Amino acid sequence: MLRNRILQWIIDQLEKMKNKIEMESTKMTKKEVKEPYMMNRELSWLKFNERVLNEAGNPRVPLAERLTFASIYQSNLDEFYMVRVGTLMDQMESSEIVCENKTNMTSKEQVSAILKVTKELDLKKARIYEQLMGELEPKGIRIINFNKLSGEEGGLLEAYFDQEIAPYLSANIISKQQPFPFLKNKEIYAAALLESKGGKTKLAIIPCSNNVFKRLIEIPTRPGTFMLSEEIILHFLPKLFSRYTIAEKSLLRVTRNADIDTETIYDEDLDYRDAMQNLIKERKRMNPVRMELSRKLNKKMIGEICKYISVDKTHVFVSEVPLDMSFVFAIQNYLRNGNREELFFQKRSPRMTPELDEKKSLIAQIEQKDVLLSYPFENIKTFTNLLYEAARDESVVSMKMTLYRLADRSQIVDALVEACENGKEVVVLVELRARFDEESNIEYSRKLEEAGCRVIYGLNGLKVHSKLCLITRKTEAGLSYLTQIGTGNYNEKTSKLYTDLSLITANQDIGREAAAVFACLLRGETIQETNVLLVAPNCLQNKVLAMIDEEMLHAQNGEEAYVGVKINSLTDKDIIEKLVEASQAGVKIEMIVRGICCLVPDVKGYTENVKVVSIVGRFLEHSRIYRFGTKEREKVYIASADFMTRNTLRRVEVAAPILDEKLRDRLSMMFEMMMKDDEKGKLLNAKGRYEDQKFSDVKLDSQEEFYRMAYEAIQGRMENV
């Protein structure tokens, strides 16, 4: 009996081993399969940021504006490492191998590929930076080093260093008594290897970021000629360490992981807002994911610094350009003060919409017709004026709003506070988990609460990313709703920099459904079914898929079928697969995707009917438009949601139908013009690369054209008046 039990145990173990081997084999087989129409999201994003960098080197962009693109490229890359690379590195520490679902790359493979591409982009950035500096020199601007200074100028800078910089520096020589200091995220430090007379070496770290002295320091004898303060500090290090010889030195900058887990803060015993503040503090001390050096150091010194800050040597980059490009805005101010307007974009300012008369009641006018605002071409002031009017209107009984990112000194918040002080019921959902805006939103939530507004936060496990405002009025006919639904944040500053759309309507079906959305949010729930709006997480992705299915049926019946989408990113695999299926069925698919696009178009047998254009221009493309069907049966929506799984299934998002035919035609015209943009628009090809497109000898810049149209429309109205 014992022998039989032992044999059975051995058989069972062998069976388990066999099953395990089969499972691993299946995993490997699955990993080897890569659909030809899929692109990795991280590598796709890097392609987008490369297009931003390309604008810094684009001779058709005014010279001073190209400096902005260089700085945006760097800040974009910083955030990418803080969030996306940080997430991947967290996954790498897991005992389970995690593969992304588009190309089946592991986290480690993705990080390795990102590092490789980043090094290639760094070389391109250095070439473009050198080109920019070369073109600035004839304009009277120079960034120089000590090799290009005369003896007299060197003496003046030394005196400046002694009097204005050195007194504010805190040098750390690493020892048992002085441990390695904490390096703050994205701040610049000088690192030096000190050698004593006895031959012993020590490491020194000196913070170079300081609010006391300027970063861009003008050479007194040469107007328009500057040095960066960190370079001055690095040059005069011997004055700080007179007992040592400087064996090696470099500036350094670390980028830290910022991928905080906001879901861990849901605890009935914790105050949500206080817990969020603690998490923000925790983020500031998370591990580095990248270290940048301004000069090459020996391997031993790099290894020592890497050990102290816990970063792998493969994440170390040597940069041939300044480690922080934000100084370019000081150069721009210098040029503006010198009246060098030809080096900048033509001045543009948002126009008031010609559809409304600002001198009359906006509420009364909107009750007569829907209004669509298009930022930055039209002014967000129309919407803020509506809020102030509602705050003072006796018929208004309540105002409800979702807030995600706000401007400093927000007029939106001031209007809501005034409404509350006037006795209106004001309910505001403030999403505290808006990444990098958490502290600002915490302060605004306090201000709203202190004014008497009812403030709630996002749902457990679901960010509220929708842009939804509901004004409820009590009229002789009963309750009446005015609803605003947008694609972008309620932010006066970004409304001048981002392209966004804002629908304001008195349609009561939309109003009732918006009221139902708010009722669910107040209960800590999500709406389960809608008839008019598309509302994630339960009623957006499924309805989008159904409308694509509907177009496939038309195509299969031999009819013309069409899907048009303008979004910031495309990563939702279910939607991608459905678009591929629709393309194979003969549906014409046009997409304007600014950033990440995991769908590769024009792949034979899969996406031959898909065309993808990306626009990177003066203003950040941010609006979302969904179009389904041909002219006679077209359904058009504007939305807060990209086609990313996080938006379609893990956030509360709202898309609104454009029911007015005139407004639908306007959006269709805008969409078609953006598809034909051959100045700032690039075509994504079957190899996953972006290429120029050309339609005529005169290039079309859709953003400039929309501004021209906005100027003409308001001018035409003024002439008619």
N, C-alpha and C positions, 0 to 999 in steps of 0.2 A: 504493500500500500504506500509506504513512504517513497519507494522507488518510483512508483507511478506518479505520485504528487510532484516529485522533483522533475520528472520528465515533462509533466504538464506545465510546470512553472517555466522550464526552459523553452518549451514550444510557445508559451504565451509571450515570453520576452523576445523571442525571435520574431514573432508576429508584430509586436510593437515596433521593433527595430525596422522591419520591412515597411510598415505603415509610415514611419517617420521618414525613411529614405524616399518613399514615393511622394510624400508631401513636399520634401525639399526639392525633389526633382520637378514636381509640378510648379513650385515657386520659381525655380530656375528657368523652366520653359516659359512661364509667364513673363519673367523679366526680360527674356530674349526677344519677346514679341514687341515690336514698336510700330504703331500705325504711321504710315508715311505722311499723314496729314496733321500730325500732332507735334507741337513744339513745347519744350520745357518752359515753364512760366518765368523762372528766374533769368534764364538766358534771353528770353523774349524781352523782359524788362530792361536788361542791359543794352539791348538793341535800341530801345526807346531812348535811353539816356545818352547813347552815342549820337542820336539825332539831335539831342539838345546840344551836345558838344560840337556837332557839325555846324550849328548855327553860330557858335562862337568863332568859327573859322570861315563863315560865309561872307564873301566880299559884298554881297548885295544887301547885307544888314549894316546899318550905320555903325561906325566903329565903336562909339561909346556904348551902344546897346549890346554889342558882341561881348563886352566885359560882363554884362549881366548874365548872359547865357553860360559863360565860363563858371561864374559863381553858382548858378543854379545847378549846373552839372555836378559840382562838388557837393553841394548840400543834398541833392538827390541821392548821390552815392553814399554819403554819410548815413542818411536815414535807411537806405537799403541794407547796409551792413548792420545797423543797429537793430532792425526789425527782422528782415528776411534771413540774413546770414546768422543772426542771433538765434532765430527759431531752428534753423537747420543744425546748428551746433548743439542746441539742447537735445534735438532728436538723436544726434550722434552719440550722446551719453547714455541713451536708452539701451537696455539689453536686447530690445527687439529691433531688427533691421526695418527701417521705414523707407518705402519706395513711393515716389509721387506717382499719380495715376495717369499721366499723359505719356511720358517716355520711360516710365519705370526706373528712373535713376534713383539710386539711394541718396540719402542725405550727404554722405561722404563724397559721392561722385559729383553731386551738385556743387558742394563747396569747392571741390578741386577745380571744377570747370569755371566757377565764378572767379576764383583767384587767378586763373590763367587769363581769362578775358580782361579782368581788371588791370593786370600788368600790361596787356596790349593797349588798353585804353589810356593808361598812364603815359605811355610813349606818345600816343596821339595828342593827349592833352599838353604835353611838353612842347610838341611841335607847334601847336596852335597858340600856346602862350607866348612862345618866342616870336611868332608871326605878329601877334597883337602888340607886343612891346615894340617890335620894329616899326609897326605902322603908327604907334603913338608918338614915337620920337620926333618925327617932322611936325607933329601937332604941339610940341613943346612939353611933352610928358616923358619922364624917364624914371625907371626904378633901377638903381645902381647898387654896386657893392663897393667895398673899400679899395679894390684894385683900381677903380676909376676916379679916386679922389686925389686931390693935390695934398701936399703936406699941411698947408694952411687949413684946408677943409677938414682933414683928419683931426687936427687940433681942436677945431670948433666942435666937432662931434664928440670928441673925448670930454671936453668941458661940459657939453650937454648931458652926456652919460653920467658924469660925476655929480652934477647938480640936480638933474631932473629924473634920472632913472635909477641909479645905484641905490639911493636911500630907500627905495621901495621894494628892493629885491630881497628874497629870503633864500639863501643858498643852503642846500642840505648835502653834507658829506656823509655818505652811507657808512654806518658803523653799528656796533652793538648798542651804543647809546643813542644813535640817530637812525631808526629804521627807515626803510625805503618809503617815501611819502606816497600818499594816495594821489594818482594822476586823474584829474577831472576829465570828464568826457569832452573831447574835441578842443581842449585847451592846449596851448603850445608851451613846451618846456625845452630848456637847454640841458643836454646831457654831456658830461665831460669825464674823461678818464684822467685822473690826476696822478702824477708820478712825483714821489718825494725824492730828496737828495740821496736817500739810501736805496732807491730803486723800487720801493714798495708802491703799489698802485691802489687808488681808491676811486669809487664812483661818486660823482656829484650830480645833483638834479636841481635846476633853478627854474621856478615858474616864470614865464615870460608874459603871461596874460595879466593885464592890470588896467583898472578903470582910471587910474591917476594920470598916466602918461599916454599920449596918442600912439597909435600903431603906425601910422604913416607920417614920417618925420621929414619935413622939407629941408634941403640943404640951404642954409642962409644965403650963400653966395650965388646960388643957381635956382632962380624961380622955376617951379615945375619939375624939379629934380628931387626925388625922394629916396629914402631908405626905410625899410621895415624895422620897427623897434627890436624885434627878436634877433635880427641880423646884427644890430648894434650890440645887443647884449652878448651874443655869441662871440663877436670880435673882441670885446673887452673882458672876457672871462678871466684872463691873467690878472686883472686888477682886483678881482674878487678872491683869487686864490694865490696870493703873492708868495706863499711858502712852497708852492708846487709848480711843476711844469705841466702844461696841458698836452698830454700825449695824443688824445683824440677828442673830437667834439662833434656834436650834431644837434640840430633841433629835432624834437620828436612830438608826436601827437597821437593819442589813442582814441579809438572809437569803441564805445562800450555797448554791450548787449542791452537793448531796451525792451525786450519781449517779456513784459510783466504779465502774469496770469491774473487777470481781473476777476476771473470766476471764483478764485479762492476766497474772495472777501465776503461772499454771501454767508452771513452768520447772524442768527436772530439776536445774539448777545452783543453784536458790534454795531456801532453807528456807521452807516454805509459811507458817509462823507469823510469821517475821520479815518476809517480803514483805507479809503482811497488815497488820502494824503500820505498815510504810512507807506503804501505801495509805491507812490511816486518817489519818496525818499529812498526806498529800497532800489529803485531803478537806477538812481544816480551812482550806486556803488556796485553794479553788476560787472561781471568779467569783461575784459576787452575782447573784441573780435578782430581787431586790426590795429597795427602800429605803423605809422609813417615816419620816415626819417628824411632829413634834408641832405644828408651826406652819408657816404658809405662808412661803416665802422667795421672793425675786425670782428670775426665770428665769435670770439670769446666774449667781447663786450656786449654784442647783440644777445648772445645766449644768456648772459647774466641779467640783462634788463628783462628779457622774455621770462626768465625764471621768477623774477620779482613780481611781475604783473600777471603772470599765468596766461601767456599767449604763445601759440606755436610759432616757430620760426618761419613757417610757410606763410604766415599772415603778416609778415613784415615787408613793407614796400619802401623803396628809396625813390623820393620824388624830386624831379628837377625843377619844380615850380614851387612857389610858396605853399606851405601846408594848409593855410586858411586863405581862401580867395575873397573873403568879405571886404577886404580893403579896397576893392575896385569901386565900391560905392562912394568912397571918399574922393577917388580920382574923378568920378562922374560929377560930383558936386563942384570940384575945382574947375572942370570944363564948363559946367553950367554958369558958374560965377564969371567965367571968362567970355560968356556969350558965344559959345561955340555950338549953337543950336543945330548946325548942319551935321554934327556928329551924332545926333539923336533922332529917334523916330519923330515924324510930324506929330505935333500936339493933337491929341484927341480927347474929347470929354463926352460922357454919356448925355444923350438928348432925352428930353421928356417925351413920352409916347404921344404921337399925334392923335391917338384914339380917344384920349380923355382931355377934358378941359379942367385944369387944376384949380380954376377959380370957382368951379361949381362942385356940388356934392359928388364925391367919387362913388359913394354907396349907391346913390340914385342912378348914376350912369352905368355902373356895373350890373345893376338889376335889369337894365335894358339890353346889355350885350356882354359876351365874354371878352376878356382882354388878355393878351399874351405879351408879356414883357421879355425882351431879349437883351441880356447883359453881355458885355459892357456897353453895347451900342445904345441901349436905353437905360434910363436912370432908375435905380432902386428906390429913389425918393418917392416915386409914385406909390410904392407899397408902404413905405413908412408913413407917408401922408394919410393913406387909408387907415392905418393903425391908429394914428392920432385922432382922426375923425371919428373912428369907432369908439375910442376911449372917451370922447366928449358927447357922443350921440345918445340922447335919452332913450331911444328905442333899443339900443344894444344892451343885452342882459349878461352876456358872457363872451369871453375870448379864450380860446384854447390854442396851444402852440407847442410844437416840438422844436427844441433847440439843440444843435450839435456843435457848431463852431461859430463864435461871435467875434465881432470887431472890438477893439478897444473903444471905450466910451460909446457903447452900442445904443443907437437911437431906437432899435427894436425893443430893448429892455426898458428904456425910458418910457416908451409908449405903453408898454404893459404895466409898468408901475403906475403911470398916470391913470390908466383904466381902473386899476384896483383902488386907487385913492378916490376915484369918482364913484365907487360903489359897485363896479362891475365884478362879476365872478371871473377870476383869472386863474386858469389852470395851465401850468407850464411843465412839460416834461424836459428836464435838462439831462442830457446824456453825459455822465461824468467820465465815461470811458473813451471819449474822443481823443485818440492818441496824440500826445504832446500839447493838447489843449485842456487837460484835466484840471490844472490849477486855476486857469481862467474860468472854467465852468463852475468850479467849486465856489469861487468868489461871486459869480453872477447868481448862483443858486441862493447864496446867503442874502444878497441884495434883494432878490425877488421875495424871499420869505419875510424879510424885515418889513417890506412894503405891504405884506398881507396876502400875497399871492399864494396859491396852493402849488407847491413844488413836488413833483415826483421824479423818480429816476428810471433808467432803463430796466428792462425785465431781466429776470434771472436767466443767464445763458444767451440772451439776445440783445444786441445793441439796437437802439432805436435810431436809425439813420434817415428816416423819412423827413421831408420838408413840408410840413402840413400845418395850416392855420385855419381855424374855424371861428367865424364871428356869428353869433346867434342873436337875432333880433326878435322882439315881441311886437307884432303889428296887429292891426285890426283884423287881418285875415288869419292870425295865429303866428306860430313860430316861423321864422324865415332865416335861411342860412346864406352866408357869403363864405366861400371857400377859396383858399389859395393853396396851390400845390406846385412845388418847384423842383428843379434838378440840382440846385446848389444851396449853400448855406445862407442863413440870414446874417450876412456879413457885408457891411457897407464897403469895407476895404477890398475884399476879393471880388465884389460885384464889378469893380473897375478893372480887374486883372484877369478874371475867368469868364469864359463864355458859358452862360447858363440861361435857362428858360423858366418863366414863372407864369402860371395860369391863374387868373382870378375870375371866378364865376359865381353866378347866382343860381346855377342849376340846382334844383332842390334834391334831385336823386343823388347827385354827388355830395351835397351837403349832408343828407341823411346818412350816407355811408361813411362820410368823414366823422360824423357824430358817433356812429357805431364803433369806429376804430378807436376814438378817444375813450368811449365807455369801456371797451376791453382793456385798454392800457391802464385805466384807473383801477381796474380789478386785478391787474397783474397778469392779464391774459392776452392772447392774440386772436384776431378775428378769424373765424373758421370758414366763412363763405362770403363772397361779394358778387354783385351783379354788374356794377359799373366800374369801380376802381380795381386795379390789380394791387394786392397787398401781400407782401411777403411776411412771414415765411410759408403761409398756407395757400395763398391765392395769387401767386405771381408766376413762379416757374411753370406750374402745371398749365396755367392759362396761356402762357407764351408757347409752350410745346403744342398745345391744342390748336393755336392759331397757325403754327407752322404746318401741322398736320392738315389743316383745312386748305392751305395753299398747295400741299402735295396732291390732294384730291383733285383740285382744279387742273394741276399739271398732268395728272394721270388721265384726265378726261380730255386732254388735248387743248386745254385753255391756257391763256397766259397767266402765269403765277409769279408773285413777287414778295420778297422779304427785304426790308431795308432797316438797318440798325446803326445808330450812332451811340457809342459807349466809350468809356475810358479803358476798360479791360474786358477780355474774354477768356475765362478759365473754366466755366461751368461745363463739366464733361457731358452731362445729359443734354444740354443745349447744343454743345459742339457736335455730338453724335447725331442729333436731330437735324442740324443744319447740313451735315454731310449727307444724310438720308434724303433731305429735300433737294440738295444739289443733284444727287443721282437720279431723282425723280423728274428733274428738269425745271425746278424752281429757280428763277433768277434771284441771286442773293447779293446785295450790295451792303458793305459794312464800312463804317468810319470808326476805327479803333485807335485811339490816341496812343495807348501804352501797350500793356501785355496783350498779346494775341496768340493763344495756344493753337489756333486753327491755321493751318497752312493752306492758302488758296491755290487754285489752278493745278491741283495734283490729279493726274490722269486717272480716271475711273472713280474718283472720290469727290473732288471739289472743283471740277472744271467750270461750274456755274457760279462760283464764289469769287467776288472781287473785294479786296481789302485795301483801304487807303488810310494813311495816318497823317494827321496834320500837327506839326510843331511850329508854332508861329509866335507872333508878338504877345498874344493872349493865350492863356492855358485853356485848351479845349476841355470843357467839363460837362456840357449839356448831354442829356441822354434822350434819344428819340427812338421809338419803335414804330415801324410801318409794316402793315400786313395787307396784301391785296393790291389789285390794280385800281386805277382812278375811280371807276364806278362803284366799287365796293370796299374802298380803302379804309382801314382802321388805323388811326394814328394816336400814339400815346407819348407823353413826356414823363420821365421817371427819375427817381433818386437812385435807382439801382443799376449797377453794371451787371453784366452777365458773368458774375463770379459766384461760386457756391456760397461764399460768406454773405453775399447780398441776397441771393435768391432763397436761401434756406436757413441762414443763421442771423438774420437781421430783420427788423421791421422796416420795410420799404414801401413806398406808395408810387404807383403810376396812375396818371389821370388821362382819360380819353379826351381828345380834342374834337368836340362835337360840332363846332361852328365850321362850316365849309370854307369860309374865307380864311380862317386861321389854319385849317388843314392845308390849304393851297400854299399859304405862306411858308409853313414848315417844309412842305414838299419842295418848294423852290429853294429854300435854304439848304436842304439836304443835297439836292442835285448840284447846286453850286459848289458845295464842299467836295463832292465826289470829283468835280472837274478842276479842283484847285491844283495847279501845276507849278505854283510858286513855293508854297509851304507844304503841299501834300506829296507824300511818297507812296508808291505802289508796292505792296508786299508781293513778292514773286514766289514761284513754286519751290525755290531753294531756301525760302525763309529769309530772304534778304530784301531790303528796301531799295527801290530804284526810282529815278525820276520818271515823271509822266509828262507828256506834252500834247496839247490840243490845238494850239495856234502859236503864231509868232509872238503874240502879246500874252505874257503870263498872267494868270488869274490868281490873286491873293484874296481868298474868300472873306477873311476878316476885314481887310481894307474895304472890300466891296460892301460889306454889311454896314460899315461905318458911313461910307458914302451915301448909302440908301437912307440911313437914319437921319443924316444931316439934311438930305433933300426932302424927306417926308415932313420934317418939322418946318422946314423953310416953306414948303408948299402950303402947309396949313396956315402959317402966319400970313402968307400972301392972300389966301382966300378970306381970312378974317378981315 
